[in-house]
Amino acid sequence: MTGLRLAGGSILSAAGDAATGDLAIRAGRIAESRPDDEIVDVTGHLVLPGLANRHDHLRSLLPASRAAETLPLPAVVERAGAAGAAATPEHYRALTALGAARMVLGGVTSVIDHIYPVHVPGMIEAAAAGHDDVGLRASLAVGLMDHGHPDVVQDPETTIATVARIADDTVPAERLYLAPVSLRQSSLDVYTAAVRAADRLGIRLYTHIAESAAEVDACVAEHGLRPVELLHSIGFLRPGTTVVHAVQLSEHERDLLATTGTAVAYCPSNHLRFAKGFAPVRDLLDRGVRVGLGIDGMVDGFTEMRQAVYAQAQATGITGALTTVEAYRMAVGGELAVGERADVVVVAQDRLEVQPIADPLWTLVHRMVGADVTDVYVDGTPVVRQRTLTRVSHADIAEQAAAATAAIASACGIDLPPGGSAATPVNPVRSGNRAGSR
């Protein structure tokens, strides 16, 4: 089988070491080079493992504007519920495809996409189709919620039955999670139902937890336990479970995460945006907790790497408390070793703003941005070539997403500022960026 060889690049390992060489891809895996490989010259570029986004909601149902920038998180959740009530499966597909496109163009090859609400038949499948349209490998954390906007809440058993039906058909079972949304939107009965179903179906668990002091206080008042303690009491914490945010943690809760093998998705920019505080990431890592980075509606994975470094310095009062290497390891999804999955990102190093490059890893984490990514391979298949999506048109993705955003905003009674592409859907890109163009 003919392979592909990325030749002459500076290959960055998961440990952050760089060495000039060639990287061969064959049958979706990193392989040994062969004489008949197709050569792609990446001289002068960094070649690194694909970024893994451990938490996001790729459908931005609410239009991004200044109107919501002072809203606290509960108000944002309330507005999102109204937007969800107005959304259709077609909107989900269009907006998920846009989110997936943003991911791969910024070097993300895999994501855990927390999907809710899913009150309309076909919404989960529509989101999966949006990922596939672009070529992003996505795990679906399917939201279970019985609190919130009355038009979007759903009996958890109905959602669980849908997940069981699509497992290994629409989405491989190993890429599915049962995901009670949060203690704000999901009762303890929902969490318990998720645990029972996970045991029965062999599907992993996922949730937002311990985001704020108010959440902790409410949980203690209602249940006599802190949020992570409550999850542990019903068997939610286990290997394969991911908890998102984990900002407000007691010593005991940190121990519980470590001893149960539960993973944490850390979203530093989101925590700063909503004034949630600083997750105790340095301490969690020292206890052996597996921590990965989530973009969670923010800019890109490069931003999250450096935000993690800076936020942990502020949290601990120690410069470099979280090292550049650690932040990088939290961001990448694997290693560029023979036999490993060929999730590969090629990054240009020629911008004047990143010069001079004495330490490629430091420059990548602290100076580079998603727009520096030139080529992306997911399972060995090119999904971005020369900064262009290979499977879909940039113009069509943007136009369909703008139309979906305008339709949802109109249904919710949200006035959009004049001049935005969501207010008047048009083809924002007509510069030859068609699928497969070079």
Salt bridges, closest charged atoms under 4 A:
ASP22 OD2 - ARG5 NH1 3.78
ASP37 OD2 - ARG5 NE 3.58
ASP37 OD1 - ARG26 NH2 2.70
ASP113 OD2 - ARG59 NH1 2.80
ASP113 OD2 - HIS131 NE2 2.78
GLU125 OE2 - ARG165 NH2 2.99
ASP133 OD1 - ARG93 NH2 2.76
ASP146 OD1 - HIS147 ND1 3.66
ASP151 OD2 - HIS149 ND1 3.96
ASP199 OD1 - ARG238 NH1 2.77
GLU211 OE2 - ARG184 NH2 3.38
GLU211 OE1 - HIS245 NE2 3.61
GLU211 OE1 - LYS276 NZ 2.62
GLU222 OE1 - HIS223 NE2 3.66
GLU229 OE2 - HIS252 ND1 3.00
GLU251 OE2 - ARG254 NH1 3.89
GLU251 OE1 - ARG287 NH2 2.48
GLU253 OE1 - ARG226 NE 2.74
ASP255 OD1 - ARG287 NH1 2.34
ASP283 OD2 - ARG254 NH1 3.05
ASP283 OD2 - ARG287 NE 2.66
ASP286 OD1 - ARG282 NH2 2.92
ASP296 OD1 - HIS55 NE2 3.59
ASP296 OD1 - HIS57 NE2 3.79
ASP296 OD2 - HIS245 NE2 3.70
GLU326 OE1 - ARG282 NH1 2.77
ASP343 OD2 - ARG137 NH2 2.34
GLU353 OE1 - ARG351 NH1 3.63
ASP372 OD1 - ARG351 NE 2.62
ASP379 OD1 - ARG137 NH1 3.26
ASP379 OD1 - ARG341 NH1 2.69
ASP396 OD2 - ARG434 NH2 3.86
GLU399 OE1 - ARG430 NH2 3.73
